[in-house]
């Protein structure tokens, strides 16, 4: 479904600043960033949410969808600025169980405007990982978001911050998977549904979790629709953010319209400790035949496993099996949304 706010044929370029905005940063700087105002991005912080942040599934309301950097012109400019060799272009089937239908494509020399038109017309998922590392305006946004989180959540320290932009087609989906870091998903345009599952059998067992942390397998894995009965489902609309427990499996389905979201991954000291404990468990299981369990926190056993994980990494005891999807399609600049198949061309990325 085409976005009713779309202005076809408009080229991405510099936007003139509005009154009261910094002329250097321009209109991507919302008034919320002005030095003479201190306004939270999230409007519904509570003491309970602050205490539970990073440990529980939580829903927040935010104001990022009101910023002009996320309208068509701003998104087209972002797609022009983002390094083309870093841009993830994907398509997928319609069956939520068929995760192997996730395919990688290439954007070629399409402009940002043309890429946005392709997302509006087709069935693709544009993934701009680590946008904060490549585009200064998004680096500033990332800093702003984490400054607020650390100011609101007692003792919170974050690092390994990855602010990624997701621009995806109507009815596109992300298959059942989990992430090693902590995650928050901010809906900016469109509607999507997110199912978040417990970090427990049968949704994900310790062996499966170890394989993912050790990079022996992909983050996507087999899904049983019966598991939806044990999931928490969230309907995201512009201005909604959801964050969930570390390593929680989840899947996503878009509504019948263009979707724009911000996916933020990050670590905290407890989250990094948990990841190292799982890594050490995998090493101990494979090297010594042990049957270890996951410890949360910074107790003696967890600290010992941290040393094991660091030693194993330093000695390269585990060889990661990085999954490289071949490029099997391209995009047609003259026919927005049409996939140009490249079966057997041998290109990989």
C-alpha positions in Angstrom: 0.0 0.0 0.0 1.4 3.4 -1.0 2.0 5.9 1.8 -0.6 8.7 1.4 2.0 11.3 2.4 4.4 10.3 -0.3 5.6 12.9 -2.8 6.8 11.0 -5.8 9.8 12.2 -7.7 11.1 14.4 -5.0 14.9 14.2 -4.7 16.6 14.0 -1.3 18.6 17.1 -0.4 19.4 19.6 2.3 16.3 20.8 4.2 16.1 24.4 5.2 16.0 24.9 9.0 12.8 26.1 10.5 12.7 29.1 12.8 14.4 28.4 16.1 16.5 25.6 14.9 20.3 25.4 14.7 21.2 26.4 11.1 24.1 24.0 11.1 22.1 20.9 12.2 19.0 22.0 10.3 15.6 20.6 10.5 16.6 17.1 11.5 17.1 18.7 14.9 13.7 18.8 16.5 12.9 21.6 18.9 13.1 19.0 21.6 16.9 19.2 21.2 17.3 22.9 21.8 19.5 23.8 24.7 16.9 26.0 26.3 14.5 23.1 26.7 14.8 19.9 28.6 12.1 17.5 27.4 12.1 13.7 27.6 11.8 11.6 24.5 9.8 9.1 26.5 6.7 10.6 28.1 5.7 7.9 30.6 8.7 7.0 32.8 7.8 5.7 36.2 9.9 4.5 39.1 8.7 1.0 38.5 9.6 1.1 34.8 13.0 2.6 35.7 13.7 -0.2 38.2 12.6 -2.9 35.7 14.4 -1.5 32.6 16.7 -4.1 31.1 15.2 -7.0 33.1 11.5 -7.1 32.0 9.4 -6.5 29.0 8.2 -2.9 29.0 6.2 -0.6 26.8 6.8 3.2 26.6 5.4 6.1 24.8 7.8 8.4 22.9 7.8 11.5 20.6 10.3 10.6 17.9 7.6 10.0 15.3 6.9 13.8 15.4 10.4 14.7 14.1 10.8 15.7 10.5 13.9 13.5 10.0 11.6 10.5 9.6 9.3 11.9 6.9 9.8 10.9 3.2 12.4 13.5 2.5 14.4 12.8 5.6 14.3 9.0 5.0 15.4 9.4 1.3 18.3 11.6 2.5 19.3 9.0 5.1 19.3 6.3 2.4 21.6 8.5 0.3 23.9 9.2 3.1 24.2 5.7 4.5 27.0 3.6 3.1 25.6 1.5 0.3 27.9 -1.5 1.0 26.5 -1.6 4.6 22.8 -1.5 3.6 20.9 -4.7 4.2 18.2 -5.4 1.6 16.0 -8.5 2.3 12.8 -10.2 1.2 11.0 -13.1 2.7 8.1 -15.5 2.4 4.7 -15.2 4.1 4.7 -18.3 6.3 6.1 -17.4 9.7 7.6 -20.9 10.0 9.6 -20.6 6.7 12.6 -18.7 8.1 14.8 -20.1 5.3 12.9 -17.9 2.8 14.8 -14.9 4.2 16.9 -13.8 1.2 19.4 -11.1 0.7 19.4 -8.6 -2.2 21.4 -5.6 -3.5 20.3 -2.0 -3.8 22.6 -1.3 -6.7 22.7 2.3 -7.7 19.1 3.2 -6.7 18.8 6.6 -5.1 17.3 7.1 -1.6 14.1 8.2 -3.2 13.9 5.1 -5.4 14.7 2.8 -2.4 11.9 4.3 -0.4 9.6 3.8 -3.4 10.7 0.2 -3.6 9.9 -0.3 0.1 6.5 1.3 -0.4 5.6 -0.8 -3.4 7.2 -4.2 -2.7 8.0 -6.7 0.0 11.4 -5.8 1.2 13.1 -5.0 4.5 15.8 -2.3 4.5 18.2 -2.7 7.5 20.5 0.1 8.2 22.6 -1.3 11.0 24.7 1.0 13.2 23.3 4.1 11.5 24.8 6.1 14.4 28.3 5.1 13.2 27.8 6.5 9.7 25.3 9.4 9.9 26.0 12.3 12.3 22.4 13.2 12.9 21.7 9.6 14.0 24.8 9.6 16.2 23.3 12.7 18.0 20.0 10.9 18.3 21.6 7.9 19.7 23.5 10.0 22.3 20.2 11.8 23.2 18.3 8.5 23.7 21.0 6.9 25.9 21.6 10.1 27.9 17.9 10.0 28.8 17.9 6.3 29.7 21.0 6.7 31.9 19.5 9.7 33.6 16.2 7.9 34.3 17.4 4.5 35.3 19.4 4.4 38.5 22.9 3.1 38.0 22.4 2.3 34.3 25.6 2.2 32.2 25.4 1.4 28.5 27.9 0.6 25.8 28.2 -1.2 22.4 25.4 1.0 21.2 23.9 0.2 17.8 21.1 2.5 16.6 19.7 0.9 13.4 17.0 2.1 11.1 14.4 -0.3 9.7 12.4 0.7 6.6 10.1 -2.1 5.5 7.2 -2.9 3.3 3.5 -3.5 4.0 3.0 -7.0 5.5 6.7 -7.8 5.6 7.9 -9.8 8.6 11.0 -10.8 10.6 11.1 -14.4 11.5 11.5 -15.9 14.9 14.9 -15.1 16.3 16.8 -13.7 19.3 19.5 -11.2 20.0 22.5 -11.5 22.3 22.4 -7.8 23.4 19.5 -5.9 25.0 17.1 -4.5 22.5 14.5 -1.7 22.3 12.2 -1.2 19.2 10.8 2.2 18.5 7.9 2.6 16.1 8.0 5.7 14.0 5.6 5.2 11.1 3.1 2.5 10.3 1.9 -0.4 12.5 3.5 -3.7 13.4 2.9 -6.6 15.8 5.7 -8.0 17.9 5.5 -11.3 19.7 8.0 -11.8 22.6 8.5 -15.2 24.0 10.0 -16.4 27.4 13.7 -17.2 27.7 13.0 -20.8 28.5 12.1 -24.2 27.0 10.5 -24.8 24.6 11.0 -21.3 23.1 14.8 -21.4 23.5 16.8 -24.0 25.4 20.2 -23.5 26.9 21.9 -25.5 24.1 20.2 -23.4 21.4 21.2 -20.2 23.3 24.8 -21.3 23.5 25.0 -22.1 19.8 23.8 -18.6 19.0 26.2 -16.9 21.4 29.1 -19.0 20.1 28.0 -18.1 16.5 27.7 -21.7 15.6 24.3 -21.0 14.1 22.2 -18.1 12.9 20.0 -16.0 15.2 16.9 -17.3 13.3 15.7 -20.8 14.1 12.7 -23.0 14.0 9.4 -21.7 15.2 6.2 -23.5 16.3 3.0 -21.4 16.0 1.7 -23.1 19.1 4.2 -21.0 21.1 2.2 -17.9 20.4 0.0 -19.0 23.3 2.9 -18.3 25.7 4.0 -15.0 24.1 3.3 -11.5 25.0 2.0 -9.6 21.9 2.5 -5.9 21.4 0.7 -3.8 18.7 3.1 -1.0 17.9 1.9 2.3 16.5 3.8 5.6 15.9 5.0 6.8 19.3 5.3 3.3 20.9 8.5 1.7 22.1 8.9 -1.8 23.5 11.9 -3.4 25.2 12.3 -6.9 26.4 14.3 -9.3 28.5 17.8 -10.1 27.2 17.8 -13.1 24.7 14.0 -13.2 24.5 13.0 -14.8 21.2 10.7 -12.6 19.1 9.1 -12.2 15.7 7.5 -9.3 13.9 4.8 -8.8 11.3 4.1 -5.4 9.7 0.6 -4.0 9.1 -0.6 -3.2 5.6 1.5 0.0 5.2 5.1 1.2 5.0 6.8 0.8 8.4 9.6 2.8 9.9 11.2 1.7 13.1 14.4 2.3 15.1 16.0 -0.8 16.5 18.5 -0.2 19.3 20.9 -2.8 20.6 23.1 -2.2 23.6 25.0 -3.8 26.4 25.1 -3.1 30.1 27.6 -4.7 32.6 25.0 -7.3 33.7 24.0 -8.0 30.1 27.7 -8.5 29.0 28.3 -10.7 32.0 25.3 -12.9 31.0 26.6 -13.2 27.4 30.0 -14.2 28.7 28.5 -16.8 31.1 26.6 -18.3 28.2 29.7 -18.3 26.1 31.7 -20.0 28.8 28.9 -22.6 29.3 29.2 -23.5 25.6 32.9 -23.9 25.9 32.7 -26.0 29.0 30.1 -28.2 27.5 32.0 -28.8 24.3 35.5 -29.1 25.8 34.9 -30.8 29.1 31.5 -32.5 28.7 30.1 -30.3 31.5 26.4 -29.5 32.1 26.6 -25.9 33.2 23.8 -23.6 34.0 23.4 -19.8 33.4 24.1 -17.6 36.4 22.9 -14.0 36.5 24.7 -11.3 38.4 28.4 -11.0 39.5 28.8 -13.9 41.9 32.0 -16.0 42.1 30.7 -18.7 39.6 29.8 -16.0 37.1 33.1 -14.2 37.5 34.9 -17.5 37.0 33.0 -18.1 33.8 33.9 -14.6 32.6 37.6 -15.6 32.9 36.9 -18.8 31.0 35.1 -16.9 28.2 37.9 -14.4 27.9 40.5 -17.1 27.8 38.6 -19.1 25.2 38.3 -16.0 23.0 42.0 -15.1 23.4 43.0 -18.7 22.4 40.4 -18.9 19.6 39.1 -22.2 21.0 35.7 -21.6 19.3 35.6 -20.9 15.6 32.5 -18.8 14.7 30.5 -20.0 11.7 29.4 -16.7 10.2 26.4 -17.1 7.9 26.9 -15.3 4.6 23.6 -15.1 2.6 24.2 -15.0 -1.2 22.7 -12.0 -3.1 19.8 -13.5 -5.0 18.0 -10.4 -6.3 18.3 -6.8 -7.2 15.8 -3.9 -7.4 14.5 -2.3 -10.5 14.6 1.5 -10.6 11.9 1.7 -13.3 9.5 -0.7 -11.5 9.4 0.1 -7.8 9.0 -3.0 -5.7 9.9 -5.5 -8.4 12.6 -8.0 -7.6 15.1 -8.8 -10.3 16.2 -12.4 -9.6 19.9 -13.3 -9.7 19.7 -17.1 -9.1 23.1 -18.7 -9.5 25.2 -15.5 -10.0 27.5 -16.5 -7.1 27.4 -13.0 -5.5 27.5 -13.0 -1.7 27.6 -10.2 0.9 
